[in-house]
């Protein structure tokens, strides 16, 4: 752990070699507990994933190119009916302070199923999951393949990790925590969701020098799904790639309220635990609030950041008593009500991605 006076500590994510991860018989419970357990940071990284470094760079380099497309072209790639959870989204998400977040732009798509379902009832009921993908084929024809290739690989690695999470949780005495187990629940799901993000350069202000909020690029939040795969950010000044600016990047808040910057290598694939996995594992897998800090020095005011996340979650029709308890706690449903995972997540999306006039 590294720390400068008055600054949050830097902590290295727990790392698992890919060769160990793909060995289904290997006991990784110690690593899982260290990274995802009650004393962990809610994050682990996977090292040595074949082909991953190339796929990461190929997609992340397309993010600023997409952002620089003409506004009318990007407008055509919006999908308001999905609450901007398909295609291009900018300024449609509520920030932690309640205002509209314009610090980042996003491109959402399902990397596995272009058309998750043809059932019109489901499309209407779960629009953020069930509406079909939109792709910028006319403007960036390579975008779709790059998005799908990286998303598919991240899903494959995430399912391997889910297997070892199952083994760890069952060792703790939780025998049947998702109907069958986490891995099989996620294997059957039709709604993995990829999100390519571009964080716009932050205007430097001498008034804010040294006191910039740690959540200046992305507000504090806790993922509500099961697993979130994420790439290390790619920073660039115009078209030139640069190292991560000092102090910028991913931060987490620990159980004892420490704010720590989490680091992992560019060629490592990281995963975070979501709230649903925490509830269904009886707290043996623990999610942590996290945010992203923008660069805060004058010479980095023109630096942007690209990254990609994959939300790995149950199918929209999955339903458990524990999920209902989570929703009750959040006051998302009336007492004695029940929700599928899709209904629960649609309420979250509606809360934070409400369409403005």
C-alpha positions as CSV (number, residue, x, y, z in Angstrom):
1,X,0.0,0.0,0.0
2,X,1.3,3.4,-1.0
3,X,0.2,6.8,0.4
4,X,1.2,10.4,0.2
5,X,0.4,12.8,3.0
6,X,-3.2,13.9,2.8
7,X,-4.0,11.6,-0.2
8,X,-5.9,8.3,-0.4
9,X,-3.8,5.1,-0.2
10,X,-3.1,3.1,-3.4
11,X,-3.9,-0.6,-3.1
12,X,-3.1,-3.3,-5.6
13,X,-6.1,-5.5,-6.6
14,X,-5.9,-9.2,-5.6
15,X,-4.7,-10.9,-8.8
16,X,-5.4,-14.5,-10.0
17,X,-3.4,-16.0,-12.9
18,X,-5.7,-17.0,-15.8
19,X,-4.0,-20.5,-15.8
20,X,-5.3,-21.0,-12.3
21,X,-8.7,-19.5,-13.0
22,X,-9.5,-21.9,-15.9
23,X,-8.6,-24.9,-13.7
24,X,-12.0,-25.8,-12.3
25,X,-10.5,-28.2,-9.8
26,X,-8.1,-25.6,-8.3
27,X,-9.1,-24.2,-4.9
28,X,-9.0,-20.4,-5.2
29,X,-11.1,-19.8,-2.1
30,X,-8.2,-17.9,-0.4
31,X,-8.0,-15.4,-3.3
32,X,-11.7,-15.1,-3.6
33,X,-12.1,-14.3,0.1
34,X,-9.1,-11.9,-0.1
35,X,-10.7,-9.9,-3.0
36,X,-14.4,-10.4,-2.6
37,X,-14.8,-11.4,1.1
38,X,-16.0,-9.1,3.9
39,X,-12.5,-7.6,4.4
40,X,-11.8,-7.3,0.6
41,X,-12.1,-4.4,-1.8
42,X,-14.8,-6.1,-3.8
43,X,-12.5,-6.4,-6.8
44,X,-10.0,-9.0,-8.3
45,X,-7.9,-8.9,-11.4
46,X,-7.1,-11.7,-13.8
47,X,-3.6,-11.8,-15.3
48,X,-2.5,-13.5,-18.5
49,X,-5.9,-13.8,-20.3
50,X,-5.0,-14.8,-23.9
51,X,-5.8,-12.2,-26.5
52,X,-7.2,-9.7,-24.0
53,X,-4.6,-6.9,-24.3
54,X,-5.2,-6.6,-28.0
55,X,-9.0,-6.7,-27.8
56,X,-8.9,-4.1,-25.0
57,X,-6.9,-1.6,-27.0
58,X,-8.8,-2.2,-30.2
59,X,-12.1,-1.3,-28.6
60,X,-11.0,1.5,-26.3
61,X,-9.3,3.3,-29.1
62,X,-12.6,3.5,-30.9
63,X,-14.3,5.4,-28.0
64,X,-12.9,8.9,-28.7
65,X,-13.4,8.3,-32.4
66,X,-17.1,7.6,-31.8
67,X,-17.4,10.6,-29.5
68,X,-16.1,12.8,-32.2
69,X,-18.7,11.8,-34.8
70,X,-21.1,14.5,-35.8
71,X,-23.9,15.1,-33.3
72,X,-26.6,14.2,-35.7
73,X,-25.0,10.8,-36.3
74,X,-24.8,10.1,-32.6
75,X,-28.4,11.2,-32.2
76,X,-29.5,8.6,-34.7
77,X,-27.9,6.0,-32.4
78,X,-29.9,6.9,-29.3
79,X,-32.7,4.7,-28.0
80,X,-35.0,6.7,-25.6
81,X,-37.4,3.7,-25.3
82,X,-34.6,1.7,-23.6
83,X,-34.0,4.7,-21.2
84,X,-30.8,5.1,-23.2
85,X,-29.6,1.7,-22.2
86,X,-29.1,0.7,-25.8
87,X,-26.8,2.7,-28.1
88,X,-25.5,6.2,-27.4
89,X,-26.1,7.9,-24.1
90,X,-24.8,11.3,-22.9
91,X,-26.3,13.5,-20.2
92,X,-29.2,11.1,-19.6
93,X,-27.9,9.6,-16.3
94,X,-28.4,11.3,-12.9
95,X,-25.3,12.2,-11.0
96,X,-24.9,11.5,-7.3
97,X,-25.9,15.1,-6.6
98,X,-29.2,14.7,-8.5
99,X,-28.1,16.7,-11.6
100,X,-27.5,15.3,-15.1
101,X,-24.1,13.7,-15.6
102,X,-22.3,15.1,-18.7
103,X,-18.8,14.1,-17.6
104,X,-19.0,10.9,-19.6
105,X,-20.6,9.4,-22.6
106,X,-21.6,5.7,-23.0
107,X,-22.4,3.2,-25.7
108,X,-24.6,0.3,-24.5
109,X,-25.1,-3.1,-26.2
110,X,-25.6,-6.8,-25.5
111,X,-22.3,-8.4,-26.9
112,X,-23.9,-11.8,-27.2
113,X,-27.5,-11.4,-28.4
114,X,-28.3,-8.7,-30.9
115,X,-32.0,-9.5,-30.4
116,X,-32.4,-11.0,-26.9
117,X,-36.0,-11.8,-27.5
118,X,-38.7,-11.4,-30.1
119,X,-41.5,-11.4,-27.5
120,X,-43.1,-8.0,-27.7
121,X,-44.5,-8.3,-24.2
122,X,-41.0,-8.8,-22.8
123,X,-39.6,-6.0,-24.9
124,X,-42.1,-3.6,-23.4
125,X,-41.7,-4.9,-19.9
126,X,-37.9,-5.0,-19.8
127,X,-36.8,-2.5,-22.5
128,X,-33.3,-1.8,-21.1
129,X,-32.5,-5.6,-21.6
130,X,-34.8,-6.8,-24.3
131,X,-34.6,-4.1,-27.0
132,X,-32.3,-4.9,-29.9
133,X,-28.8,-3.6,-30.3
134,X,-28.0,-0.5,-32.5
135,X,-24.6,-0.3,-34.2
136,X,-22.8,2.6,-35.9
137,X,-22.2,0.5,-39.0
138,X,-22.2,3.5,-41.4
139,X,-19.7,5.6,-39.4
140,X,-17.5,3.0,-37.6
141,X,-18.0,-0.4,-39.3
142,X,-15.3,-2.0,-37.1
143,X,-17.1,-0.9,-33.9
144,X,-19.5,-3.8,-33.6
145,X,-16.9,-6.6,-34.0
146,X,-14.6,-4.9,-31.5
147,X,-17.3,-4.5,-29.0
148,X,-18.6,-8.1,-29.3
149,X,-15.2,-9.7,-29.3
150,X,-14.1,-8.0,-26.1
151,X,-17.5,-8.5,-24.4
152,X,-17.6,-12.2,-25.3
153,X,-14.1,-12.8,-23.9
154,X,-14.9,-10.9,-20.7
155,X,-18.1,-13.0,-20.2
156,X,-16.2,-16.3,-20.7
157,X,-13.6,-15.2,-18.0
158,X,-16.4,-13.9,-15.7
159,X,-18.2,-17.3,-15.8
160,X,-14.9,-19.0,-14.9
161,X,-14.7,-16.7,-11.9
162,X,-18.3,-17.3,-11.0
163,X,-17.4,-21.1,-10.7
164,X,-14.8,-20.3,-8.1
165,X,-17.1,-17.9,-6.3
166,X,-19.6,-20.7,-6.0
167,X,-16.9,-23.0,-4.5
168,X,-15.9,-20.4,-2.0
169,X,-19.5,-19.6,-0.9
170,X,-20.4,-23.2,-0.5
171,X,-17.3,-23.7,1.7
172,X,-18.9,-21.1,4.0
173,X,-22.0,-23.3,4.4
174,X,-24.3,-21.5,1.9
175,X,-25.5,-24.5,-0.1
176,X,-28.0,-23.1,-2.5
177,X,-27.9,-19.4,-2.8
178,X,-29.2,-18.6,-6.3
179,X,-31.7,-21.4,-6.9
180,X,-28.8,-23.6,-8.2
181,X,-25.6,-21.6,-8.3
182,X,-24.1,-18.4,-9.5
183,X,-22.3,-19.9,-12.5
184,X,-25.3,-21.7,-13.9
185,X,-27.6,-18.7,-13.3
186,X,-25.3,-16.5,-15.3
187,X,-24.7,-19.1,-18.1
188,X,-28.5,-19.1,-18.8
189,X,-28.9,-15.4,-18.8
190,X,-29.7,-13.5,-22.0
191,X,-28.9,-10.1,-20.7
192,X,-25.1,-9.4,-20.3
193,X,-24.7,-5.7,-21.0
194,X,-21.6,-4.0,-22.3
195,X,-20.9,-0.3,-21.7
196,X,-18.1,1.5,-23.6
197,X,-17.4,4.7,-21.7
198,X,-15.6,7.9,-22.6
199,X,-14.8,10.3,-19.9
200,X,-14.5,13.8,-21.3
201,X,-11.4,16.0,-20.3
202,X,-12.1,18.0,-17.2
203,X,-11.6,21.8,-17.4
204,X,-8.9,22.8,-14.9
205,X,-9.7,25.5,-12.4
206,X,-7.1,27.0,-10.0
207,X,-9.9,27.5,-7.5
208,X,-10.3,23.7,-7.3
209,X,-6.6,22.8,-7.5
210,X,-5.8,20.2,-4.9
211,X,-9.4,19.9,-3.6
212,X,-11.1,18.2,-6.5
213,X,-13.7,15.6,-5.5
214,X,-12.5,12.0,-5.7
215,X,-15.8,11.3,-7.6
216,X,-15.2,14.1,-10.2
217,X,-15.4,11.8,-13.2
218,X,-18.0,9.2,-12.0
219,X,-20.0,9.5,-8.8
220,X,-20.1,7.1,-6.0
221,X,-22.2,4.0,-6.7
222,X,-22.4,0.3,-6.0
223,X,-23.1,-2.1,-8.9
224,X,-26.4,-3.9,-8.4
225,X,-25.8,-7.0,-10.6
226,X,-23.7,-10.1,-9.9
227,X,-20.3,-9.4,-11.5
228,X,-18.9,-6.4,-13.4
229,X,-16.0,-7.0,-15.7
230,X,-13.9,-3.9,-16.3
231,X,-10.8,-2.9,-18.3
232,X,-8.0,-0.6,-17.0
233,X,-8.7,2.9,-18.4
234,X,-6.9,4.1,-21.5
235,X,-5.9,7.7,-21.2
236,X,-5.2,10.0,-24.3
237,X,-4.5,13.6,-25.1
238,X,-6.2,14.1,-28.4
239,X,-4.8,11.1,-30.4
240,X,-1.8,10.5,-28.2
241,X,-2.0,7.8,-25.5
242,X,-0.5,8.9,-22.2
243,X,0.0,7.2,-18.8
244,X,-2.6,7.4,-16.1
245,X,-2.3,10.9,-14.6
246,X,-1.3,11.0,-11.0
247,X,-4.3,10.5,-8.6
248,X,-6.8,9.7,-11.4
249,X,-8.6,6.4,-11.7
250,X,-10.8,4.0,-9.8
251,X,-11.5,4.5,-6.0
252,X,-13.4,2.3,-3.6
253,X,-14.8,2.8,-0.1
254,X,-14.1,0.0,2.3
255,X,-16.3,-1.4,5.0
256,X,-14.5,0.7,7.6
257,X,-15.0,3.8,5.4
258,X,-11.5,4.2,4.0
259,X,-11.2,5.6,0.5
260,X,-8.6,3.8,-1.5
261,X,-7.4,4.0,-5.1
262,X,-7.3,0.5,-6.6
263,X,-4.7,-0.3,-9.2
264,X,-4.2,-3.2,-11.6
265,X,-2.1,-3.6,-14.8
266,X,-3.3,-2.5,-18.2
267,X,-3.2,-6.1,-19.5
268,X,-5.2,-7.4,-16.5
269,X,-9.0,-7.9,-16.6
270,X,-10.7,-6.9,-13.4
271,X,-14.0,-7.9,-11.9
272,X,-16.1,-6.3,-9.2
273,X,-18.9,-7.9,-7.1
274,X,-22.4,-6.4,-7.3
275,X,-25.0,-6.0,-4.6
276,X,-27.2,-8.9,-5.8
277,X,-24.3,-11.4,-5.4
278,X,-23.7,-10.0,-1.9
279,X,-27.3,-10.6,-0.9
280,X,-27.6,-14.0,-2.4
281,X,-24.3,-15.2,-0.9
282,X,-25.4,-14.1,2.6
283,X,-22.7,-11.5,2.7
284,X,-19.8,-13.8,1.9
285,X,-19.2,-12.0,-1.4
286,X,-19.2,-8.2,-0.7
287,X,-19.8,-5.3,-3.0
288,X,-18.1,-1.9,-2.4
289,X,-19.1,1.6,-3.4
290,X,-16.7,3.0,-6.0
291,X,-16.1,6.1,-8.2
292,X,-13.7,7.5,-10.7
293,X,-11.5,10.6,-10.2
294,X,-10.5,12.9,-13.0
295,X,-7.0,14.3,-13.4
296,X,-6.7,17.5,-11.3
297,X,-3.6,19.3,-12.6
298,X,-3.4,22.0,-15.2
299,X,-1.3,20.0,-17.7
300,X,-3.9,17.2,-17.8
301,X,-7.0,19.3,-18.5
302,X,-7.1,17.9,-22.1
303,X,-6.8,14.2,-21.1
304,X,-9.7,11.9,-21.7
305,X,-10.3,8.3,-20.5
306,X,-11.8,5.3,-22.3
307,X,-12.9,2.1,-20.6
308,X,-15.3,-0.8,-21.0
309,X,-17.4,-2.6,-18.5
310,X,-19.5,-5.7,-18.8
311,X,-22.4,-6.2,-16.4
312,X,-22.9,-10.0,-15.9
313,X,-26.3,-10.6,-14.4
314,X,-29.2,-13.0,-14.1
315,X,-31.9,-13.4,-16.7
316,X,-34.7,-10.8,-16.4
317,X,-37.1,-13.6,-15.3
318,X,-35.0,-14.8,-12.4
319,X,-36.8,-14.4,-9.0
320,X,-35.7,-15.1,-5.5
321,X,-36.9,-14.3,-2.0
322,X,-33.6,-12.7,-1.2
323,X,-34.0,-10.3,-4.2
324,X,-37.4,-9.3,-2.9
325,X,-35.8,-8.6,0.5
326,X,-33.2,-6.3,-1.2
327,X,-35.9,-4.5,-3.1
328,X,-38.0,-4.0,0.1
329,X,-35.0,-2.6,1.8
330,X,-34.6,0.0,-1.0
331,X,-38.3,0.7,-0.9
332,X,-38.6,-0.2,-4.6
333,X,-41.7,-2.4,-4.0
334,X,-44.5,-2.5,-1.5
335,X,-44.5,-4.9,1.4
336,X,-45.3,-8.5,0.5
337,X,-44.5,-7.8,-3.1
338,X,-42.2,-9.9,-5.4
339,X,-40.0,-8.9,-8.2
340,X,-38.0,-10.6,-10.9
341,X,-34.4,-9.5,-11.5
342,X,-35.6,-7.7,-14.6
343,X,-38.3,-5.8,-12.7
344,X,-35.9,-4.8,-10.0
345,X,-33.2,-3.6,-12.3
346,X,-35.7,-1.7,-14.5
347,X,-36.7,0.2,-11.3
348,X,-33.0,1.1,-10.7
349,X,-32.6,2.2,-14.3
350,X,-35.8,4.3,-14.1
351,X,-34.5,6.0,-10.9
352,X,-31.1,7.0,-12.4
353,X,-31.8,7.2,-16.1
354,X,-35.2,8.9,-16.2
355,X,-35.8,10.5,-19.6
356,X,-35.8,14.2,-19.6
357,X,-38.0,16.3,-21.8
